[in-house]
Amino acid sequence: MKTFILTAIAALFFSTGFAGRINGIVRDEQGAPLPYATVTIKGTPNGTTANSKGFYAVALTPGTYTLVFEYVGYITIEKTITATDNDQVLDITLYTNDHLMGEVVVQSKGEDPAYRIIRQAIKKRTYYEQQNDSLSVMIYLKGIIRTLNIPKKVLGQKVERDTNDGLDSAGKGVLLLSESTLQLDEIRPRQSKVTVKSSYERGNNMGLNFSKVTSFYTNNVAVFDINSSSRGYISPIADGALNFYRYKLLNTYTRDGTTVKTIRVIPRRKNEPLFSGIIEIADSSWRIYSLDLLLTKEYQLELIDTLRIKQLHSPVAPDVWKTRNQIVSISFNQFGFRGIGSFVNVYYDYNLHPLYPSGYFNNIVMKYDTGYYKRDSNFWKQERPVTLEDDEKRYYAFRDSISALNKNRPKSYYDSLRRHQKISVFNILWNNQQYRWYSKNHTLSYKLRGLLKGLEYNTVEGVALKVDQTLNYTPIKGNYLYDLRWNLRYGFENHHFNSYGTLTIKPRQLPYRNRYLSFSGGKRVSQFNPDEPIDALTNTFYTLFLRSNFMKLYENWFGSIRYNNRFENGLGLNASLLYEDRIPLQNRSDYSFFNRDKRFTSNHPEALQHIPFDPHQALIAGLTITYQLGQRYIQYPNYKASIGSDKPVFSFTYTAGIPQLLGSDVDYHKWAVEMTHEKNLKLAGLFKYRLGAGGFLSAKEYYLPDMKHFNGNQTFYNIKYLNSFQLAPYYAYSNAARFYAEGNIEHHFNGLLTNKIPLFNKLKWNLVAGSNAFYVNKNQYYAEAFVGLENIFKLFRVDVIAGYQPLLKTTYGVRVGLGGLLGSAFRFEK
């Protein structure tokens, strides 16, 4: 019966066949529109929200209604209107709360009255945070990003533009737009599930999730969580807020019998994760009435320039107030990309006593209803509480026309795509050359890595040219995708030509599972340590300029097959079989720019001279099993996808050298276990660690590539922070021992200390510290401690390290690498 009544009310309210519209613009006293003002039909939960131009529209069946117009920081206005079958225009002007300024009594000691109010709000914070054991609410979300400029180049690289993006020549227009309706269910402690009822999205997924209620009753507020290491921001009514904020009572006014105190929130210090703006507190109950708070780059905001959040709260039950709507507005200007965005959440149909069936809350945290994407434009015209703006209507129309065109592409479309591709000498030599063949049945893509990027120098081959090519075959229909990577290499000093390829077959569906089968074969050059502790560019620099040939190589004919799969329960599997015909290499080049009187070291690692490396064959089987507890999933209508977990990742690896078969000369068995984890401590920073152990169960016959190698580093540069030892030599501790243990720990303070140090806090350079160590036996162990700065220009990290080795003096060094907000996201091609 209740469902029928609610359905009937919704039908009456949203029916457009027998209702007239009341529409207009909500402005301030200077005539400027008030974006996202709230309009409510008094006595009901129904209403609408104005768009960014202040325009609102609400459909009403004939009758008399009182419309309530609200905006944070402004006097609420009520207007009684008689609705008819015809549309009516009702423009509204709202005035700031300054017009209601009451008497502010300053205590004798000079403390602003706002402090008393804030202290009371802090005392009630936990009560309101935990007021409900369970909750269910419907949410309408609308997210839009508008670009104001897109540069032609960034850091010298051309910015590729999609011809179907709908932006003008300067890159101005609607970039992304989506609308959704969903149901949020919560139960204490900290269990929740989101059910997506409908979604209307054009463009790529925005990856910005504002689906939940941003609560300022928590000490640490996560407003704009762009990565897993986000620190969050300190609430103006957090337990320790008085240490971070100053407060000023601006005015007092009464609304529907509730006395409201308007308080200005002022950060005590810059470069801390703090808000500024206005918070309104209801007198006597000390709950949040509304807020209008701002984050800027001066207060630890990263990547975007400003973020403004507004909330209006209202009663949903006796003594229970909840968020009615939330608007988050952003602006950004990075590397020439300028734009603005807004994310509107409208909350309705609160249920404070939902009855959830047993097992309702599980590892599925988001569920998409069947047909969530099938709602047409007529549905959204009725359901959306925020009126579309002109550019949003054009965006939807444009995207729909592109979608219709893609469903029935004429032959001329593919001919046009082929004609507009460019082949240039610059791309071939440096900027990567790509070319695609289009047809109705498939797409064939070819990519050639810039030839100059493949140039390197080492003492074995002299100048070497590596040519990387990738061919991707994507059928329009079919269950599988095909990738062929073909590598060519020629050494100009030893005159060796190598060529090998890898064919990878992977399913089209469920790409998150990283399921594939690959076949590789040919002839190649490999490092003795398969983890490749030094890259070709760094080795080239050290060889030519400092006459230090750290990279140690061997040649091999090989064939391999590998299968990889990640299951939905968090279990991962990687199985491989590798055959290598290994060939030793000797130094062939003695050239360097400087220090020519210095001797190059042998290509055979000097620390391992006692272990011969003659031509031989090796057949090796490997199995790696990984598992991560606490997997969470998104349930789609036809499948579910894992979104990971915040629990540690465990792995077990078993490797066997198989003797005699195919002439194999190796005979050994080794194992390794590992645990890695990242723990976000919010304001206290991000803690990372990797712990491992392993050893050889038997080592009857083995060669240099089969040994356990620790990832040392003898150069100024490092990026394998959690899997390396920054001052350790490359092969001095290589072994075939029955047991070893290793560990890496590091703590990223993320501004915890440096935001109090002048200059560093303005630069947003953050402290990082940690330690790396491994143990083989009492004569073979190594330990180092380091402290550094990261987020330098958002890209770089510099560490100062002290390393200890047995029988040697403590060594010191400096290492430079990538680290910070952007630097930690970089990935390099091999």
N, C-alpha and C positions, 0 to 999 in steps of 0.2 A: 504493500500500500504506500509506504514511504517513497519507494522508487517511482511509483506511478505519479504521486503528487509532484515530486521534483521534476519529473519529465514533463508534466503538464505545465509547470511554471516556466521551465526552460523554453518549451514550445511557444508559450504566450509571449515570453520576453524576446525571443530571437526571431519570431515569425515576421517576415517582411511583406507577406502578401496582404496583411490586414493592419499594418502598423505604419505610423508616420515616424520620420526621423527628426530628432532634435539634434542639431549640430551647431558648431560655432568654434571660436578660438578663445582660449584662456590666455590672458595677457597680464603683465604686471602694470603698475601705475604709470610707467614710462611708455607703455604700449608694446613692449617686447614680449613675444610669446613665451609661455612657461612650458618647456618640454616635459611631456609625460605627467602632466597634472592628472589628479584622480577625480573621477566623477562617479558619484554613487547615488542610487535611488534610495532615499531615506526610508528606513524601516525594512529594507531588504539587503541581502548581500550582493545584489546585482549592480552592475554599473559598467564603466569603461575606463580606459586610460587614454589620454591625449597622446598624439604622436610627437615627434621631435619638433614639429612646427607649432605645437600647441593646439592642433585641430582635434576635436573630438566629435563623435557621432554615436547616438544611442537610439535604438528603435523601441517605440512604446505603443502599445495598443491604446485606443482612445480612453481618456480618463485624466484625472488630476494627480500630479506627482510633485514631490519636492526633490529637486536635484541638489546634491551637496558637492561643492567644488573645493578641493583641498590641494595644497602644495606645501612642502616642508618649508617652514620659516615664514609662512604667509597666513593671514587671517582666513579661516574657513567661511565660505559664503553659502547660504541656502537660497534657492530660487524655486518658487512654486509655479508650475506651468500646467496648462491644460493641453494635453496631446490630442490631436485629431488624425484623420487619415492622411493629411498633408504634411510635408516637411516644414520645419520651422527653424529659423536661425536665432541662436541665443549666445551672443558673445559675453564674456565675463571678464571683469577686471578684479584681480586680487591685490591686496595691500599687505605689506610686510607687517610682522608682529610688533614692530617698533611703535605702531599706532596704538597698541594696547599696553604700552609700557607702564608697569605698576611701580609702586614705591620699593626701592632697593635699600634695605636696612643694612648698613655696614657695622659689624661688631667693633667693640672698642679696640681690640687688638689689631684692627685693620684688615682682618681676613674677609675675603669676598664671601657672600652668602652661598655662592655656588659650591664651595668646598663642603659645607654641611650636607647639601643635597647629594653630592657625589659620594660622600662617605656612606650615606644611607643606601644609595643605589648599589654600592659595592657590597654592603652587608646582605642585600637581597639578591645579589647576582646568582649565587648557587641555587637559591630557591627557585628562581625563574628558569634557570638552566635545566633543572631536574623536576620541573613542575608536573610534567606528564610522563607517565610510564610508557605510553604508546601514542601514536599519532598517525593520521592519514590525511592527506591534503592533495587536491588537484592543483596543477600548475600549468599556466600558459607561458611559454618562453618564446621570445623573439630576439634573434641576434643578427646584427648587421654590421659589416665593416665597409666603410667608404674610403677609397683612396683619393688623395688630393694630388699625388704625384708619384710616378714610378720612374726612376732614373734609367737612362739608356745603358749605363755601365756601373758596376760596383767593383772597386778595387781592380780596375782595369779589365774586368770580365764583362762581356755583353750580357745584359738581362734579356732572356728569351721571353717574348710575349706570345701568348696564345691568341691566335687570330679570332677565336670564338669567345673571348672573355667579355666582350661588350663594352670595354672601356674606350674612352676617347684617345686621341693621339698622344696626349700628355699622361695617360694612365689614370685619368680621373673618372670616378663613377662608382657604382656598387660592385664590390669585389665578391662579397659573400653575403648570403641571406638565407635564413632558415626560421621556421616556426614549428613548434611542437606543443602538444598537450600531453601531459603525463601525470601519473599518480605516484606520490611519494609516501611510502609506508616506513615507519620507524618504531622501534621498540628498544627500551633500555636493556642492557648497556650497549650502545653504539652498534646496533644492527639496523640495517636499512635495505630497502629494495625500491627501485624505480621501475615503473611499468610505463612504457611509451605507448600511448593510445593512438596517436596520429603524428605524422611528421611531414612537413612540406619544405623541402630543401632543394635549393638550386646552387650549383657550384660545388667546390670541394668541401669536405667536412671541416668545420672550423676548428675542431679540437679544443673549443673553449666551453667548459662545462659550468654553467651557473644553475643547474637544476635544483640543487638543494638550497635550503634557507641559510644564508650567511648569518650566523648568530654572533651578536656582540655581547652575549652573556658568557661567552667563553673567554678565558684569559688571552688565548692566542687566536686571532681571527685570520682564517685563510680566505682572502677575498679573491685573489687572482692567482690560482695555483698553477703556474706554468711548468713546474718540474717537481720531481719527487723530493728535492732538497729544499723546497721553499721554507723559509723561516716563519712565515706568517707575520702578523702585526699586532701590536699590543692594544687591546681594547681600552677605550676611555674609562671603562668601569672595571678594569681588571683588578685583581687583588693588590697589586703594587702600582696601580696607575698614578697615584699621587707623587711617586718618584719620577715619573716621566712627563706628566702634563701639568699645566697651569689651567685654571678655570676662571671664567668671568660670567656672572649672571647678567644676561642681557634684558630679559623682561619676564613678566608673569601674566598669563591670561587664562581664561576659563572657557572650556569647550564641553558642552553637554554635561555640565556638572563636575567636570574634572579640571582641577587646577594644574596648569602645565608650566614648568619652568624651562625657559630657553637659556642654554648655557653654551658659551663659546669654549671650544677645546683648543688649547695652545700648547704645542710641544715645548718642553723645556730645553731640549737640545736638538740641533740638526744632526743628520746622518745616523739617526736611530729609526727603527721601524715603527713610526708613529703617524697618527692621523692628525689632521687639523680640520676645523669646521664647527658645526653646531650639533649638539645633541639635546633633545627635549625629554625631560623626565617628568612623569606624573607625580604630583605632590601626594604625600601620605602613603601611596602604594609603592612609590619609588621604582616604577617600571619604566622602560623606554617607551616614549610616545612616538617619537620620530627622530630621524637623524639625517644629516647631510654632511658627509665627511670626505676629505680629500687626501690622496696620497700623491707625492711628487718624487722626483729623482733625488731631491735633497733628503728624503726620508726613506732611503733604501729601496725605492722602486726601480726595477731593472727592465730594460728593453723598451718599455713604454714610458712616455713623458709624464702623463697625468692619469690618475684613476679617481673617479668621483663616484661615491656610492650613496644612494638615497633610499631610505626605508620609511614607510608609514605602517604603524601598528594600530590594531583596533581590536575590540572585544569579540571573541567568538563563543564565549560562555561566561557565566558569572565568575569574576576574579581571574579570568584567563584571557590574555591578549596575545595575539600572534601577528606575524608580518602579513600585511595585506598586499603590498607590492614592493618591489625592489628594482631600482634602475642603476645599472653600472655603466658609466660612460668613460671611454678611454681616448687618449690621443697619443700618436707616436710619430717620431721623426728620426729614423735610423738609416744611415748610409744612403740618404736621398729618398727613402721610402717615407712618404708622409700620408697620414690618414687619421680617421676617427672611427670610433665604433660605439655601439650602444647595445646593451643586453637587458631586456625588460622581462621581469618575472612577475606574473600576477597570480596570487594564491587565492583559492576559493574552495568551498565545500570542505571545510575542516571537520574532521571526525576525531574527537579526543578519546573515544572509547571504542576503537575498532576491535572486532573479534577475529583474530587471525587463526587459521587452522594450524594444527600441529605440523611442524616442519616447513611452515611457510617461509621462514627466514633460513636461508641456507647459503651456499657459495655462489648462487646466482644473484648478483647485485643489480642487474638491469635486465629487463625483459621487454621484448618488442611484441606487441600483439599482432596476430595474423591480420594482414591487410592494413598495417599502420601507415603504409605509404600510398594507399589507394584512394585517399580522400581527395575529392576534386576541388576546384576553385570555389564552387558554390558552398561546399561545406565550410571552407575557411572564411568566406564572406560572412557567414552566420556566426562562426565560433570565435573568430579573433576579436579580442576586446580592444585592440589598438588599430586604428585606421591606417591603411597603407598610404604611403606618400607617393607622389608622382613618379619619382625615380625607382621606387620599389616596384610599382606596377609595371614600369617599362622593363625592369630587370626580369621579372617573372615571365612577361610576355616574350622577351628575347630568348630566355633559356628554354621556354617551351617550344619556340620555333626551331631552335637548334636541335632539341631532342627529337622533334618530328622529322627534321631533315636527316638526322643520323639513322633513323629507322628505315629510310628508303633513299639511300644515297645514289644519285645517278653516276654513270661512268665519268662524266665530266668533273665530278667532285674529286675523284681519285687522281685524274689527270692534272687537276689544278694543284693538289697537294704535292705531286711529284715535281711539277714545274717550279714551284716556289722554293725548292731546296737549293742550297748553295754549297758548292765545293770550292774551297779556297786553299791557297798555298799555306796561309797562316794557320788555318785549322789543321791541315795535315802535319805541319811542323810542330805546332805548339798547342793549339786550343781544342784538340780532339775533333776529328771529322766524323760526322754521322750522316747516314743516308737511309731512307726508308722506301720500301716498295709496298704500295698499297693496292689492295683489291677487295672485292666483296667477300672473299673467302678467307683471307689471311692478311697479316702484316709481317713483313720481313725487315728487320732492322740491322744495320751494320754500323759498328763503331770502331774507329781506329784511334787509339791513343796517340797524342802528339809525339812525333818521332823523337824530337829533342828531349822529351821527358824520359825516353828510354835509353839515353846515352849514359854510360857510367864508365868508371876506370877502376881496375884492380890489377894486382901484380900477376895474376894468373892469365888473364885474357888481354891485358892492356886495355885499350879502348874497346868497349863492347856496346853493341847496339841491340836493344831489346824492343821487339815490335809486338804490341799487344792488340789483338783484334777480337771483337765479340760479335757474334751473329745470333740474333733472337728471332725465333719463329713463333708467332702468335696466331693460331687459327681463330677465326670468328666463332666457329662452333668446335666442340671437342672438349675433352676432359683434361688435356695436358698442354703444358708450355715447354718449349725446347730452347736451350741456350748452348751455344758452342763457343768456347773460348780457345783461341788458337794463339800460341806464343812462338815467335821466331827469335833466335838469338845468334849473333855472330861475334866472335872474338877476333879482333884484327891482329893481335900479336901471336896467338897460338893457332889461328886459322881454323878454329872449330866452329861448325855450324850445328845448332841444336834447334829442334822443333818438337813441340808436343801440343796436344789438345785435350780439352775436357768437355764432354757432352753431359749436360745436366737435364734431366727430365723431372718436372714437378707438376703436381696437380694444379689446375686452375682454381679450384675451390680451396677455402681454408688456408690462405697463405701464411697466417700467423703460426701455423704448426711447423713451418719450415721443413716440410716433407719433400724429399727428393732422392733420386737415384742418379749417381754420376759414374761415368766411365772415363778414365784418363789413360794416356799412353804417349810414348815418344821418347825423346832424349832431352835432358835438361841439366842445368847446373844448380846444385843445392848447397846450403850451408850445413856444416856438421851438426849444428844445433837446429832442429826443425822449427823451433820457435823464432828463428831469425832475429837474434838480439840486436843486430845492427843493420840498418837499411842501406841500400846502394848509394844514395846521395851522400849520406854522412860518411860512409867509407871512402867514397871518391874524394871528398874534401880532405880527410885525414891522410889519405895516401899521397895526394898531389902536393898538399901544402905542408903537412907535418911529418911526412914519410913514415906513417904508421899504418900498416896493412892489417887491420883487425879482422876483416872478413876472411873466413877460412872455408874453402870450397872443394867440392868433389863433383864429378860428372857421373850420370847414371842413365842407362836405358831402363825404362820402367813401364809398368802397367798396373792399374789399380781399379778397384770398384769400391764404391762407398754408398751406404744407405743411411739416411738421417730421418728421424721423425720425432716430433714432439706431441705427446698425447695430451688429451684435455685434462687429465688428472694431475698434470705437473711433471709427469715422467718423460724423460728424454732419452733417446737411443741413437747411438752412432756406431755403426759397424763397418769395418773396412778390411780389405785384403790387398796387400801391396807386394809387388815383386820388383826388386831393383838389381840390376847388373852394375855394380859400383866400380868406378874407374878413378884412381888417384890423379891429381893434378899437381903440377909444380909451377913455381914462379917462372914467368916468361918475360916479364918487363921489370926493368930496374929504374924507370924514369920517375922523377918528381920535380917539382918546381924549386924546392929548397932542400937544404940539409942532405945534399947528395953524398956526403961522406959517411952518413949514417946507414947502417945495414938494415935492409928489410928483413923481417922475421920469416921463417919458413912457412909455407902454406899448411904444413902439418903443425897443429898447435904445439908449441914448445913444451908446455906442461904435460903433454901426452905423448912425448917422443918414445916412451917405453912401450907404447901400444902400437904395433905395426898397422899400416893401412895399405894392403896390397889388393889387387883386383880380386873381387869375390862377388858372390850372389847372396841375396837375402830375400826370403819369403816371410812376410810379417803379417800376422792377424791382430787386429785391435778391436776392442769393444769398450765404449764409454757409456755409462748410465748416469743420468743426472735426475735429481728429484728436488722439487721445491714444495714445501708444505703450504697449506692455506691458499690454494689457488682460488681465484675469483673469476666469474664468467659473465659474459653478456649472452643472453639467450635470444637468438633470432628465431623467426618462424620455422626455419628448416635446419638450423644447426646452432651450436653454441661455441663461443670463442673465449679463450682464456685471456685475461688481462693481467696475469701475473699475481704476485703476492709480495707482502712485505716481510716474509720469512726467509731464513737462510737457504742457499742453494747448496745441495750436497752432490758430489760426483764421485764415481768410482771408475777407474780405468784399468783394464787388463790388456797387456801386450805380450804376444808370444812370437819368438823367432822360431820358425818351423824348419828343422834340419832336413837335408837330403832331397826333399821334394823339389822338383824343378832345379836340382843342383844347388839348393840353398846351403850356405856354409854357416849359418847362424843357428844357435841353439840356446835359448834363454827364455825366462818367464819373469815379468816384472809387473808390479801393481802400483797404484797411486790412489789416494783418497784426498778430497779437498772440500772445504767449506768456505763459501764467500757470503758476505752480507753487507747491506747498507742500512744503517739505522738513523732515521731522521729525528733529531732531538730538538727540532723547531728552533727557538731562539738560541739554544746552546750549540747548534751547528749540526754537521753531518759526520757520522762515524762510519768508517769502512774498514773491513778486514778480510784477509784471505789466509786460511790455515791449511796446511797440507802435510802429508806424510806418504812414504812409499818405500820401494826398495826392490831388489832382485830376489825372487824365490830361488832361482838358479841362474848361473851365468857361465855355462860351459864354453860357449863360443859367441863372442860379440865383437863389434868393431865400433869405431868412433861415433857414427850416427846413432848407435843403439844405446849409448850410455845416458845416464841422467846428467843433464847440463843445467846449471842454474843461470838464469838470465842476468849476466853481469852487464856492466856498462863502463867503458873506459873513454867515453867522449863527453863533450860538454852538454849533450842534448839527450833528453829522455822523455818518452811519453807512456811507457809501460809501467806506470807508477805502482799499481797493486800487483804486479807480476814481474818485478825486477829488483835488483840490488844495485843501487846507484853508483857505488864506487868499486864493486867487486870485479876482478878480472874475468874474462869470458870463459876460459876453459881450465883455470887453475884448480877448480874444485869438482870437475867432472868425475863421475865415479860409477861403479857397478856394485855398490855396497848393498848389504842386505836390508839396511834401514837408513832413512834420512827423514828429517823434519824441517819444515820451513814455514815462515809466517811473515805477513805484511800487514801493518796497521797504520792508518792515518786518520787524523781528525781535521775536518774542514770547519773552521770557526765561523765562517760566513759573516764576518763583521762583528762577532761577539766582543772582541777586544780592540780591533783596529778602528771601529767606529768612534772610539774615544780618543784616538791619537790624531792630532792636527795633521793636515795634508793627506794622510792615509784615508781618513774618513771621507774627504771630498773626492779623492780618486777612487774610492771603493775597492781598494786593494785589501784582500782578506788574508788572514793568517792560516797556515796549514802546518801541521806537525805530525811526526810519526816515527816508526821504527821498522826496519826490515832485518830478518835474521834467518840463518839456516844452520843445521847441525848434521854432520855425518858421523864423526867420531871425535875423540878428544884432541886430535891433531888437525882435524878439518872442520872448521866452523867459522862463521862470519856474522858480525852484527854491526848495524849502523843506526844512527839516529839523525833526524833531519828536522829542520824548521825552514819554512819558506813563505813566500807571498804569492798569491794567485789572483786571478781576475785583473791582471795588469792589462789595461786597454781591453778588458773583457776577454782576452785571448791567451795571455801568457802566464807562466808560473816559473818562479826562480827559487831553488832550494839550496840551502847550505847544509852539507852533510859531514858527519864525522864517522869514519868506519874503523872497526877493530878487527884484526886478524891475528891468529896465534903467531908468536915469535917475531912479529913485525910491529913497528911503531904505528900509533894511531894516525890514520890518514884523513885529510880534509879535502873537500872539493865543493864545486858549485855546479849545479845542473840547471839547464834552461829547457822548458818544454811548454806544452799547451795545457792550460788549466783555467777554469773560471766559467762564467756563464755561457760564453760561446766556444771557448777553446776546448772544453771538455766534450763538446759535441762533434768535434772534427773526426773524420775517419779517412784513412789514407789508402789509396790503391797500392797493391804490391806490384 
